[in-house]
Structure formats: structure tokens, C-alpha cells
Amino acid sequence: MKPFFKKGFTVLELIVVMTVVFIMLGLSVPAYQSAMKGNAPVSGATQIAMYLNLARQNAMTTHRSTAMIFSVNTIINIASTNQQVQSLVSYALLQKDTNDINWVYIDNWHFLPQGAFIDSPVPSTPTIQSFPFPTNGAALLSSTNYIQFESTGEASSSLYFFIRQGLVRNGSNVNSSAFNVVSGLVYKTTGTVKVFL
């Protein structure tokens, strides 16, 4: 007579394995979230560098001055695009119109990844420009940080920017890390962008 063997797992074995899996997931999710927050400044600096290069390329292609502006200390809702422009995390690209007189937005506002903010972009030789804020046709704003590219690819000035880890609420920094900072530089003569990781 052949012995009778059941193939499969008992309920107790399945419960033990599922418990171990859930414990491992519970421990790994906070570690993953913390790792993603730590990468926010790197992602933000890369994003800013990409849009600075896009502004430079646009200026050279269209033969019109192109600027990247950083939002000022305010929060504004834009009804037409359902966006909220917030200081420290928002930026946009503009270019001179065909008459080379007025600045016009060439794209929507962009935002840094959650957990990162722009810590004072500082042009080496700040100049005054008047930009419509926050949309085309809006009142002109002359006190904002920006970088301008000419049709030669040259930047209006060197620009140092710092992307810091932290949270922004109601237009101000509420929680930042002094240690997790990524910096970048726009070179005036060439307009090229360098990110220092």
C-alpha cells in the first residue's frame, strides 16, 4: 500500500510567510520614501539645468532673447491653467516678442519635485527687466530673479543656484536641510550650465 502524501502548504505555513512579507514591506516603504526625499535636490537641480539649457537653445534657434524667471515671494492661482505659482519652487520661460519689445511666456510654469526648493538664485550682475507676472498680459514685475540668454547663447550674467532639500508652505521654507544642497552655475560667456553633485 502506498503512503498518502498531500501536496501543497498548510494554512499555518501560508500565514507565517505572508506575515514575514508584510513585515518586510512595512520596513522597506519608509526607507524608500526617505531615499526619494534625499534625491529631490539632485532631481531639482537637474530639472533646472535642463530648462536653462532649453532657454539657451530657444534663444539661439529663434534669435530672440529668452529668459528663465523664478517666482517671487507670493502664491498666485492661474485660473486658465489651473496652476498655483508658488515662491521657491516655481519657474517659467519667456522670450521677447517679434518686435523685441515685450516678454511673453513660451511655456507653462514648472515646479521642482516635492521635497526640493530653490534657495536664492543669485545673478553675478543683476539687472532690471520687467516681466508680465504670472501670465501674458498681467501687470509687469521688475523684482524677480532671472537669467537671460541672447541669440549667441551668451547669458546676461553668471548665475549661481542652489537646490535645497526641504518643504515649502504658503510661499516660505518651513523645513530645510543644511546638508542636502546641490548647486549649479550658468557661465556668462558660454551660457553653459554646470551642476555640482
One Martini backbone bead per residue (centre of mass of N, CA, C, O) as a GRO file, in nm:
protein
  197
    1MET     BB    1   0.096   0.037   0.022
    2LYS     BB    2   0.055   0.368  -0.024
    3PRO     BB    3   0.141   0.660   0.082
    4PHE     BB    4  -0.015   0.956   0.205
    5PHE     BB    5   0.035   1.262   0.020
    6LYS     BB    6   0.029   1.605   0.043
    7LYS     BB    7   0.002   1.870  -0.165
    8GLY     BB    8   0.138   2.163  -0.021
    9PHE     BB    9   0.006   2.402   0.207
   10THR     BB   10  -0.047   2.523   0.495
   11VAL     BB   11  -0.203   2.768   0.664
   12LEU     BB   12   0.029   2.833   0.856
   13GLU     BB   13   0.249   2.878   0.641
   14LEU     BB   14   0.108   3.110   0.492
   15ILE     BB   15   0.089   3.307   0.733
   16VAL     BB   16   0.391   3.330   0.788
   17VAL     BB   17   0.480   3.437   0.510
   18MET     BB   18   0.293   3.687   0.503
   19THR     BB   19   0.406   3.821   0.756
   20VAL     BB   20   0.694   3.858   0.654
   21VAL     BB   21   0.625   4.030   0.406
   22PHE     BB   22   0.482   4.266   0.559
   23ILE     BB   23   0.725   4.345   0.732
   24MET     BB   24   0.917   4.411   0.498
   25LEU     BB   25   0.740   4.633   0.374
   26GLY     BB   26   0.719   4.815   0.628
   27LEU     BB   27   1.036   4.870   0.629
   28SER     BB   28   1.082   4.974   0.321
   29VAL     BB   29   0.904   5.225   0.268
   30PRO     BB   30   1.048   5.444   0.445
   31ALA     BB   31   1.323   5.410   0.307
   32TYR     BB   32   1.228   5.493   0.024
   33GLN     BB   33   1.118   5.774   0.094
   34SER     BB   34   1.386   5.886   0.205
   35ALA     BB   35   1.547   5.849  -0.058
   36MET     BB   36   1.369   6.036  -0.234
   37LYS     BB   37   1.414   6.295  -0.070
   38GLY     BB   38   1.728   6.297  -0.111
   39ASN     BB   39   1.686   6.334  -0.442
   40ALA     BB   40   1.545   6.610  -0.492
   41PRO     BB   41   1.788   6.807  -0.545
   42VAL     BB   42   1.897   6.657  -0.791
   43SER     BB   43   1.642   6.671  -0.962
   44GLY     BB   44   1.610   6.981  -0.950
   45ALA     BB   45   1.885   7.059  -1.078
   46THR     BB   46   1.840   6.905  -1.341
   47GLN     BB   47   1.584   7.056  -1.422
   48ILE     BB   48   1.701   7.342  -1.431
   49ALA     BB   49   1.924   7.280  -1.639
   50MET     BB   50   1.736   7.194  -1.866
   51TYR     BB   51   1.581   7.473  -1.887
   52LEU     BB   52   1.829   7.646  -1.939
   53ASN     BB   53   1.907   7.501  -2.202
   54LEU     BB   54   1.638   7.559  -2.344
   55ALA     BB   55   1.662   7.867  -2.340
   56ARG     BB   56   1.924   7.883  -2.501
   57GLN     BB   57   1.824   7.730  -2.751
   58ASN     BB   58   1.591   7.924  -2.817
   59ALA     BB   59   1.761   8.178  -2.865
   60MET     BB   60   1.930   8.055  -3.101
   61THR     BB   61   1.689   7.967  -3.288
   62THR     BB   62   1.504   8.249  -3.279
   63HIS     BB   63   1.669   8.519  -3.219
   64ARG     BB   64   1.572   8.550  -2.908
   65SER     BB   65   1.525   8.647  -2.615
   66THR     BB   66   1.570   8.442  -2.317
   67ALA     BB   67   1.395   8.356  -2.009
   68MET     BB   68   1.440   8.273  -1.662
   69ILE     BB   69   1.205   8.263  -1.404
   70PHE     BB   70   1.155   8.332  -1.059
   71SER     BB   71   0.959   8.328  -0.815
   72VAL     BB   72   0.815   8.507  -0.586
   73ASN     BB   73   0.683   8.611  -0.274
   74THR     BB   74   0.425   8.407  -0.369
   75ILE     BB   75   0.071   8.327  -0.435
   76ILE     BB   76  -0.073   8.210  -0.747
   77ASN     BB   77  -0.361   8.173  -0.932
   78ILE     BB   78  -0.425   8.003  -1.245
   79ALA     BB   79  -0.709   7.952  -1.411
   80SER     BB   80  -0.636   7.861  -1.711
   81THR     BB   81  -0.425   7.618  -1.578
   82ASN     BB   82  -0.454   7.528  -1.280
   83GLN     BB   83  -0.232   7.695  -1.119
   84GLN     BB   84   0.036   7.734  -0.865
   85VAL     BB   85   0.230   7.994  -0.788
   86GLN     BB   86   0.536   7.941  -0.607
   87SER     BB   87   0.764   8.010  -0.409
   88LEU     BB   88   1.080   7.831  -0.459
   89VAL     BB   89   0.930   7.621  -0.705
   90SER     BB   90   0.904   7.830  -0.947
   91TYR     BB   91   0.914   7.838  -1.317
   92ALA     BB   92   0.989   8.025  -1.630
   93LEU     BB   93   0.947   8.088  -1.983
   94LEU     BB   94   1.075   8.358  -2.188
   95GLN     BB   95   1.020   8.589  -2.466
   96LYS     BB   96   1.060   8.789  -2.710
   97ASP     BB   97   0.903   8.940  -2.926
   98THR     BB   98   0.906   9.025  -3.262
   99ASN     BB   99   0.979   9.336  -3.163
  100ASP     BB  100   1.163   9.334  -2.903
  101ILE     BB  101   0.985   9.426  -2.628
  102ASN     BB  102   0.815   9.191  -2.511
  103TRP     BB  103   0.726   8.959  -2.281
  104VAL     BB  104   0.668   8.600  -2.331
  105TYR     BB  105   0.521   8.311  -2.283
  106ILE     BB  106   0.631   7.964  -2.383
  107ASP     BB  107   0.523   7.844  -2.107
  108ASN     BB  108   0.464   7.695  -1.838
  109TRP     BB  109   0.480   7.638  -1.531
  110HIS     BB  110   0.727   7.511  -1.309
  111PHE     BB  111   0.824   7.233  -1.084
  112LEU     BB  112   0.955   7.107  -0.830
  113PRO     BB  113   1.013   6.861  -0.647
  114GLN     BB  114   0.922   6.719  -0.383
  115GLY     BB  115   1.160   6.841  -0.140
  116ALA     BB  116   1.228   7.104  -0.315
  117PHE     BB  117   1.425   7.417  -0.338
  118ILE     BB  118   1.491   7.745  -0.412
  119ASP     BB  119   1.801   7.908  -0.314
  120SER     BB  120   1.869   8.181  -0.431
  121PRO     BB  121   1.914   8.310  -0.714
  122VAL     BB  122   2.242   8.449  -0.826
  123PRO     BB  123   2.335   8.706  -0.987
  124SER     BB  124   2.629   8.872  -1.052
  125THR     BB  125   2.462   9.095  -1.247
  126PRO     BB  126   2.206   9.260  -1.180
  127THR     BB  127   1.908   9.327  -1.358
  128ILE     BB  128   1.644   9.506  -1.507
  129GLN     BB  129   1.322   9.367  -1.559
  130SER     BB  130   1.003   9.331  -1.727
  131PHE     BB  131   0.750   9.108  -1.623
  132PRO     BB  132   0.496   8.917  -1.664
  133PHE     BB  133   0.269   8.853  -1.377
  134PRO     BB  134   0.199   8.514  -1.444
  135THR     BB  135   0.102   8.630  -1.728
  136ASN     BB  136  -0.003   8.727  -2.004
  137GLY     BB  137  -0.100   9.068  -1.951
  138ALA     BB  138   0.014   9.129  -1.696
  139ALA     BB  139   0.165   9.271  -1.468
  140LEU     BB  140   0.457   9.416  -1.406
  141LEU     BB  141   0.775   9.273  -1.309
  142SER     BB  142   1.103   9.374  -1.149
  143SER     BB  143   1.133   9.166  -0.881
  144THR     BB  144   1.335   8.919  -1.003
  145ASN     BB  145   1.475   8.627  -1.071
  146TYR     BB  146   1.710   8.589  -1.349
  147ILE     BB  147   1.784   8.456  -1.685
  148GLN     BB  148   1.955   8.555  -1.982
  149PHE     BB  149   1.941   8.485  -2.336
  150GLU     BB  150   2.105   8.503  -2.629
  151SER     BB  151   2.154   8.430  -2.967
  152THR     BB  152   2.460   8.333  -2.889
  153GLY     BB  153   2.422   8.196  -2.578
  154GLU     BB  154   2.456   8.415  -2.392
  155ALA     BB  155   2.463   8.539  -2.079
  156SER     BB  156   2.387   8.807  -1.875
  157SER     BB  157   2.495   8.620  -1.639
  158SER     BB  158   2.602   8.483  -1.380
  159LEU     BB  159   2.464   8.179  -1.215
  160TYR     BB  160   2.367   8.088  -0.898
  161PHE     BB  161   2.240   7.773  -0.772
  162PHE     BB  162   2.015   7.634  -0.516
  163ILE     BB  163   1.922   7.306  -0.406
  164ARG     BB  164   1.703   7.223  -0.149
  165GLN     BB  165   1.606   7.047   0.119
  166GLY     BB  166   1.246   7.075   0.150
  167LEU     BB  167   0.971   7.267   0.258
  168VAL     BB  168   0.679   7.438   0.116
  169ARG     BB  169   0.470   7.696   0.267
  170ASN     BB  170   0.322   7.974   0.178
  171GLY     BB  171   0.612   8.073   0.042
  172SER     BB  172   0.781   7.911   0.268
  173ASN     BB  173   1.021   7.782   0.457
  174VAL     BB  174   0.981   7.501   0.700
  175ASN     BB  175   1.194   7.263   0.597
  176SER     BB  176   1.545   7.223   0.618
  177SER     BB  177   1.859   7.128   0.480
  178ALA     BB  178   2.203   7.198   0.523
  179PHE     BB  179   2.324   6.934   0.361
  180ASN     BB  180   2.109   6.905   0.114
  181VAL     BB  181   2.294   7.037  -0.153
  182VAL     BB  182   2.259   7.172  -0.485
  183SER     BB  183   2.463   7.306  -0.735
  184GLY     BB  184   2.490   7.583  -0.976
  185LEU     BB  185   2.606   7.705  -1.310
  186VAL     BB  186   2.616   7.996  -1.514
  187TYR     BB  187   2.787   8.089  -1.789
  188LYS     BB  188   2.821   8.381  -1.946
  189THR     BB  189   2.988   8.337  -2.221
  190THR     BB  190   2.836   8.044  -2.293
  191GLY     BB  191   2.568   7.942  -2.118
  192THR     BB  192   2.647   7.717  -1.954
  193VAL     BB  193   2.571   7.426  -1.750
  194LYS     BB  194   2.647   7.344  -1.402
  195VAL     BB  195   2.641   7.058  -1.193
  196PHE     BB  196   2.694   7.001  -0.838
  197LEU     BB  197   2.702   6.686  -0.663
   0.00000   0.00000   0.00000
